[in-house]
């Protein structure tokens, strides 16, 4: 180990002095993320050391972590590679501690991954805010029937292939704490959350990016069901309601948050 000390010390000095574009530590982090995504063997401790010694390139390295790992972990869809989650677990605390990681994407990933990566929820240290039910500002067709406080009315949910029901907010909600839903049939709620350029999915206009974690699955028994994420959702632009089969009717929905 002693023989490795001088090269390691020299590398640390180089990393602390080099600009982001030429920083060997930031480059090592990027290589590790690519290896993890390809299920290739990697040295997690070495990647963590490289991130911690990236100096002026720390922000660049954390941005790559968000783009390559945290963003994919925050969208509804196929599971993220376990090796990528393990590497994220090693790297994310440094980026959170130095405020180089967008908390909206972090919390979205925590909600999407749930029991697969419970440590994600522990990284959020933000406080609570006063919340209340907030009706959407933007919706189409008969969607208003889900907010008229009439249990007899409702809206039949379109299938995702036909364009899921989208309930938008303008401006977006700073925080969403929980949901209450009544429906006749199963489905899921997804939050549409603003993300940095290149992170998650492009919007329909192709000008901005978002992540869309699945907040909860409702059974649709006709009774109220409560969905409370492990951490609050931040910077929420919209909520999508996706049925699991044709003919599901959304009777009532409460989105509880703060502007």
N, C-alpha and C positions, 0 to 999 in steps of 0.2 A: 504493500500500500504506500510506503514511503516513497518508492520510486515513481509513483504516479503523481505525487504532490506537485512537483515543479510544472509539468505540463498542465495540470488542472488549474494551478494558480495563474499560469500564463493565459490560458483560455478565458479564465474569469476576467482578467485585465482587458483582453481583447474585446470580450462581449460588452463590458461596461463602457468601452470607448468607441466602439464601432457604431456607425449609423444604422438605422433599421434595415436598409436595403442590403447591407453587406454583413450583417451581424450573424456570426456563426451559431450563437445560442438560439436566436429566433429561427434560423434555418433548421436547426436540430429539432425544435418543437414541431415545425411544419412537417418534417420527415416522419416524426413519430406519429403524428395524426394520420398521415397517409398510410403508414404501415398498419396502424390499428384498424383503419377502415377496410384494409385488404386482408385482415386477419393474420398478418405476418407477425413473427415474434419481435418484441421490442423491450427495451429496458425502461420501465416506467420511472424508476428512481433517477435515471439519467435525464429523462425528459423533464422531470420536475426540477432538477438542478439547473438545467439549461434555461427553463423559464424564470427561475428565481434570480439568475445572473444575466438576464437579457438586457439590463440597463435601459438605455433609451429606446430599445426595441421591444420593451415589455408590452406596450400597447398594441404593437403590430402582432406579436405572438398571441395575445389574448383575443384579438380580432379573428385570427385564424382558428382559434379554439371555438369561438362562437360560430363561425361560418361552417367549419368542418364537422363539429360534434354537437354543440349545444343546440344549434338551429335544427338539424335533423332530429334531435331528441324531442323537439317541441312541436312537431307537426303530427297530425293524425296519419297513420299509415303503417308500413312495415316496421318491425322492431329494429332498433339501432343495434349494431354489432356489440356484443358484450365487451370485447376488447376495447372498443371506443368509449364505452361507458366507464370502464375501469381507468382508462387514461384520463378521462374528463374528471373523475373523482380525485385523481392526483393533482391535476393542474388547476381546476376551477377555484379552489380556496385562495390561491395567490392572486388570481385575477379579481376576485371579489374583494379581497382585503385592500387591494390597491385601486379599487373603484374603476377597473378597466373592463367591466363586464355589465351589459345591460340587464338590469334586474327584471324587466318585463319578459325577456327571453328566458332568463334563469327560472323564474316562477312558472312560465309556460312549460318548460321542460320538466320541472318537478311534478306538475299536475299530469302531464302526458305519461310520464314514466311510472309514477305511482310506486307500487311495491317493487318494481324492478330496480329502482334507484332511490330509496327513501332518503339517502344522504343529501340529495339535491334540495329538499325542503329545509334542511337545517342551515343552509347557506344564506337564506333570507333573514335579515335582521331588522327589517323595516318595522315601523310601528303600525298600529291600527288607526283607522279613521272612522268618523261617524258615517254610517251607511243608512240607506233607505231604499225602498223599491223605486226604480226609475224606468218609466216607460220609454221604449225606443222612439227616436225621432224619425226614423225612416223605415217604412215597411210597405209591402205591396198587397193589393187585393184585399182579401178578407182577414188579413193578419190581425187587424185591430180587434177582432172578436176574442183573441186570446188575452186581451187586456181590458175587457169591458166589465170585469167582475160579475159576469153572468155565467154560472156553471152549465147552463143549458146550451149556450152558444159555443162555437169553436171554429177552427179552421182545419180543413183536411190538408195534411202535409204532403207536398210534392216529393217524389223520390229524388235522391241525390243526382241521378242521371238527368233529371229534368230541371235541375237547379233547386237546391235546398232552400227552405224558407230562411231568409236573412233579415235580421232585425238590427238596424244600424243606429249609431249614435254620432251626432255632430254638434259640438265636439265630442271626441271619444271620452269614455269613462276612465278616470285616473285609477280607479280600483273597483273590482267586483269581488264581493266576499262570498256570496252564495246565490243559489237559485231555488225556486219552488215551482214545481210543475205538476199539472194535472193533464192526463192524456188517456186515450182509449187505444192502447197499443204501445209496443216498445219502440225506443229510439234513443238518440244521443244528442247531447248539447255540445257544441264546439264554440270556443271563443276565437274571434279573429283579432289578433294582436299585432300592432305595428312592430316592425323589426328593421334593423339597419339594412342598408343596401347589400344585396348578395346573400342575405340570411333568410332561410325558409322558402316560401313560395312567392312568385310574382302575382300581383293582383290582376284582375281581368283586363285592365288598361295597360298592363306591362310597365307601369311607371314607379311602382312602389312594391315593397316586400312585406310579408306578414307570416306569422306562424299561427297554427290553428289547432291547439291541443283539444283533445276530447275531455270535456269537463266532467261529464258523468253519463251513465246510461240509466234511462228511466224504464220501468217495467210497463207503465201505462195501465194501471188497474182501475183508473177512474178516480182514485183518491189522491190527495196531495202527497208528493214525494219531495224530499229536501235533498239538495246536492250542495255540499259544502267542501270546496277544495282544501287541501292541506295547507296551502298558502294562498293569499289573495292574488287575483289576476290583475295585471297592471296594463295601462294603455290599451284598453279594449275598444276597438272601433265597431264591432258588431258581434252578434251571437247567431249561429246557424243551428237550426233544429232539423235533424236528419232522421227520418223514420226507418225502421228495419224491415218494414213490409208495406205493401200498398194499403190504403184505407185507414191509416192512423190519423186520429183527430186530436189536435192540440186544443184542450179546453181552456186552460188558464196557465199563464207563466208570469212569475215575478223574478225580475233580475235585480238583485240587491247590491247596490254599490254606491259610489260617490263620484261626482264630477271633479 
